[in-house]
């Protein structure tokens, strides 16, 4: 058993996950081979919520192929590399921003490999936010997102109180960064249902983007 652990540690040290040219935060376990190995063994199961490092204007479709969904996917993938997440093995990502294609409260309709029976957790701490993805928007959170280690900065959601796509309050579907349009914003400081949509901000303002990280299940959620 000891030899297997040493072999895993040696592999981790040599792998791209532990040696790369990225700039690492002090809390990022993926930059520490020992912490990475321990995380792979001991991190609690769950869907982990994490925040982008930079704030973005309302034109969230600026990256990727130029449409909102692909751009959000690009943002979440890029930010995953720098996010301090307890489970370094969760690498599949999805945005917590509602779009015309998929609302944040119905992610499994598009991301069919998201597990549906695991708790939602704060990325840096593993603190449970909700019992599962279904209750994340429909039941008061166990703790605030801030208490789960996700900071105190508001974030774009483009969704209503229950996480549905909020047509007309989406910064023109993520294409606008002026004050001509508005987009709904959520707060990490509230735990009551509705934390996802506390006010409509001008799209010239800059806010974080929240994403989830998970280990995919085969054959759809479960």
N, C-alpha and C positions, 0 to 999 in steps of 0.2 A: 504493500500500500504506500509505504514511504517513497519507494522508487517511482511509483506512478505520479505522485504529487510533485516530486522533483522534476520528472519529465514534463509535466504540464507547465510547471513554472518556467523551465528552460524554453519550451515552445512559445510561451507568452512573451518572454523577453525578446525573442527573435522575431516575433510576428509584427505585422504592420500596425496592429492595434495598440502596441506598446511602444514602438519606435516609429516616429513619424516626424515630419517637419512642422506639425501644427504647434501652436502656442497653447500650453495647457494651463488651466486654472489649478489652484492649489487643492481644490475640492474634487477635481476630476479623477475618479478612480481609474479610468482607462489609461491614464498617464503613469500609473504606478503598477508595475507588474504583480507585486505581492497583493495589493488591494484588488486588482482585477481577478486574480485567482480566487481569493477569498470570496469575492462577490459572486463569481460563477458558482461557487459551492453553497453559499449561505444566504444570498439575497432572497427576501420573501417574494413569493409569486404575486404578480399584480400587473396592472396597467399603470405606467408611470407618467405623470404630468410634468412637463418641463417648460421653461420659458426661454425665449430668444434672449441673447445678450444685447444686441442693439434694439432700438425702437425704430419703427417703420412708419412712413406716411401712409395715408389711406390707399394709395395705389399699390396694393399688395400683388397685383398681377404683373409687376415689373420684371420678375425673374422667370426662369423656366422658358416655356414656349410662348409666353406672352398672354396666356389666359390664366384666370384666377386659380383654378384647381392645380394646374401643373406648377404654377409659381409658388403656391403654398407648400406643395410637396418639396420643392427645391429648398425653400426656407427651412422647413423642418429637418430635412436631411443635413443641410449645412450646419444648423444649430445643434443637432444631435452630437456632433463631434466635440463640441465645447461644453455641453451641458453636464453639470455634476449630477449623475443619476446613480442611485444605489446599485441597481442591477445593470452591470456593464454588458450583460448578454442580451438585453433587449435592444434590437437594432431596427425593427420595422417601425415606421412612424406614420402619423396622420395628424392633420391640423385640427385644432379646436376652433376653427373659423367656419361659419356656415356659408355655403355657396348655393347657387341655383341647382347644381348637380347633387349635392349632399349636405344636409343639415348636420350640425355638430351633434345633435341628439339622435341621429340615425346613421352613424358612421358605418355600422356593419352592413348597411345596404350597398355600400360601395367597397369598403375594406372588409371583405368577407372572412378574412383570416384573423380578425380581432377576437380574442377570447371574451365570452359573455358572462362567465361565471367567476371572474376574479375581481378583487377589489381595486378601486382607483386609489393610487398612492401619490404622495408628493415625491417628485424625482429625487431631490437631494436627501430626504430623510426617510422615505418609506412609510411615512405616516398615512394612515388610511383616511381618505377623503370621503369615499362613498363605498357602499358594499359591492357595487358592480356598475358597469357602464350605463345600464338602464336607469338607475336611480341617481346618477350623477347630476342630472338637471331637474329631476322631478321631486326629489326629497332634499330637505336641508342637509348640507354637508356636515360631516362629523366635526371638522375643524375648518377654519378658513384656509385658503390657499397660501396666505402669508404664513400661518402657523405651521404649514407643511413644508416650509422652506423655499417658497416660490417668490419671495420678494413682496414689495408693496406697490409696485407700479401697475397701473391699469393696462388693459390689453384689448386689442380689436377682437370682436366676435361676429359682427354682422348678423347677430341672432336676437330673437326676442327673449322674454323671460324664461321660456322653457327650452331654449336652444334651437328653435326653428329658424329657418332662413327668413330674414326680415326684409322682404322686397321693398326697395325704395330707401332703405337706410343702410346701404352697403358700399358707400363711396362709389356709386355707379358701377357696381360689380367689381370693385377693386381696381378701377381704372383711373380714379381721380385723386389728386392730392392738393386740391384747392378748397376754398371755403364755399364753393358752389354746391357741394353735396355734403351729406353727413353719413356717418357710420356708427353702429352701436358698439359700445365699449363695455367691458366687464371689469369688476373690481376683485382683487385678491383679499380684500379686507372684510368681506361679508360671507356668511355661511348660509343665510336663508335663501330659499328658492328665489331666483331672480338675480343672483350675483353675476349672471352671464350678460345682463343687459341693464345697466344702471343709468346710462345717459347716451344721447347721440352727440358725437363730437364732429367738428368740422374736419374734413379730410386733409386739411393742411397741417393738422396736429400729428404728433408721432407717439405711437404706443407699442408695447410689446406684442409678440405673437406667441400664443401658447400651443403646444403640441402634446401628443401622447407617444410613448414608446412602449412597445410590447413584443413579446415572443409569439410569433404566429402559430395558429393551430391549423392542422391539416383538415380539409373538408369543411371549412366554414367555422364560424364561432362556436365555442363550447368549452 
